[in-house]
Amino acid sequence: MALAELWFGRPEVSDARDFILVLVADGVGTGIIFDGQVYRGERGAAGEFGHMIVGADAPVACSCGSYDCWEAFASERAAQARYLGLCNAGPSSAPPDFPTLVDRALAGEKNAQRALEEMAHYVGIGISNLIVGFSPEAVVVSGEITRAWSLVEKALTEKIERSVRRGLPSARILPSTLGNSRP
């Protein structure tokens, strides 16, 4: 996905020498572009930032089983669990699928909006750590969440602005324009 952004993305991304793509989906994954090339790391294991510790007692378990990982706080599954909690749904209730949750938020449903804002807060925590560690020109957020960019951008960018130390260069935070074709 990072290569697709490099090759076909908006000019702010494709012209950047260094950027990080953050895919927010069932989990959280990253693609790192340094000097116009994918950074793969030893045996291709670079970019597993979904397992970076960002807190404790997340609403869902990470795919690795931990409740402390970025993925456990910022994934679509985490937003769905938060939504059920905000709706006071019982433990046997099934959450709506994530596209439906986004649709509800865009339609003005307050619990859906709050669940997405909390998700964006945690996406912002992880992105802050990436910015401090790598100092990229841009960070591209990809996934279904970009359909609700107008609802989540403020929560995401506020967290990043408060977390990145003053004096350090920040990165442009951009929604992906690739691969999200739902209306």
N, C-alpha and C positions, 0 to 999 in steps of 0.2 A: 504493500500500500504506500509506503514511503517513496518507493521508486515511481509509482504512478503519480504521486504529487510532484515529484521532481520533474518528470517528463511531461505531464499533462496538466498540472495544477495551475492555479492563478499565478501571475507574474511575481507577486510578493513572495511566493514560495519557490517557484521554479528558478528564480534568479538568485535565491539565497544560497550561500555557500554551505552554511550549516543550519539544519533545522531538525526538529524532532516531531514525529507524527505520534499522536496518542489516540489509539482506537479504544473507544468506550463501547463495550458490547456486553456479552454474558460475563466476560472478564475484562481486564484492562491490559492492553499490549502497547508496546512502543516500537517504532522504527527510527533509527538514528542515521542521519545523513551528515557526514563530516567531509568537508572539502569536495562536495558534489558526489561522494561515494557512500554506499551503505557501509556502516560500521557493524561488523558481524561479531567481533570478539573471538576469544578462544573457542574453537569448535562450534562457532555460530551461536553461542549462548548469550550474546549481548542483547540488552533491551528487555530483560525480564523484570521490569520495574513494577509490574502488577503485584509482586511479592515484597515490595519495599514496605517497611513498617510505618504506618501513619497514625496509629491510634490503638485503642484496645476496645474489645467488645463490640465489634461491628454488627450490623443487623443480619448479616448472612456469613456463612463460612466461605473463605477463599477456596479455589479449586484444590489448594494444597491442604485444606483443613483448618488453617489458622483463622482467627477472628481479628487479626491485627494488620493484615495486608491491605494495601491500597485497593486492590480488587474487591475486597470484602466491604469496603466503604463506598466505592465510586462506580461500581458496575451497574448495569441495568437491573440485575437481580437485587442489588441493595436498594435501589430506588423503588422497586416493586414491593419489597418487604416494608420499607418506610411507609409507602402508600397504604398498605394494609393496616399498619399500626395507626396511622392518622385517621383511618376510617373506622377504627375500633373493631376490625373484623376478627372473627374467631380464628383459633389456630388451624382449623380445618378449611378455612377459606382459601380459595385460589386467587392470586392476583391477576389483573388483566395482563395480557402480553404487553411488552414495552411499547410497541407502536400505538396501541390503544391508550396506554397511560399518557403518551405524548399528545395524542389527539384530545384527550380529556383536558390536559393542561392548556393546550391551545384554545380550547373551547371555553376556558375560564374557570374550570373546576379548581377550587382553592387547595384541596388536599393533593391533587395531582401536581399543581404548581409548586406547592411546598416540598413534595418529594423530589421533584426535579431540582429545585433550588438547593436542597441539602446535598443532593448528588453532585451538583456543580461546585459546591463548597469543597467537597473532598477531592473532586477532580483538580480543583485549584491548588489544594495542598500538595498533591503529587507533582503537578506542573511546576510549582514553586521550587520544589527540591530539584527537579530537572534543570531549571533555569540557573539555580545557584551552582549546581555541579558542572554544567556543560556550557553555559553562556551562549546558547544558540541565537541566531538572528530571529528565528520564528519558531512557534510551536503550533502545529496544526491539529485541531481536534476533529476526529472522524467518528462516524457512527450515527445511529438514529437520533441521538441527542441533538445533532446539529439542526434538525427540523425545528427544535424549540429554542434556537439560539437567542431569539429576542427575549425569552424568559430566563435563560440561564447565564447569559453573558455577564451581567452585572455581578451576580454572586461569585462567578468564577474569577473575573478580573479583580474584584475587590480583595479576594483572598490572596491572589498573587501579589497585588500591589502592597498589601500589608506584610507579606511574608518575605519578599525579596529585599535584602538589606539596601538601604539608601546608599547610593554611590556605585552599586553594581549595575552593570547594564541589564536592562530587561529585554524581553523578547516580545515581538508582536504575537498576539494570540488570535488565531484565525480559525474559523470553521472550514472544514473541507468543502470543496465544491464538487467533489467527485463521489459518485456511488450512492448518493441518497436521492432516489428518484420519486419517492412518495410525495404527493401534493401537500 
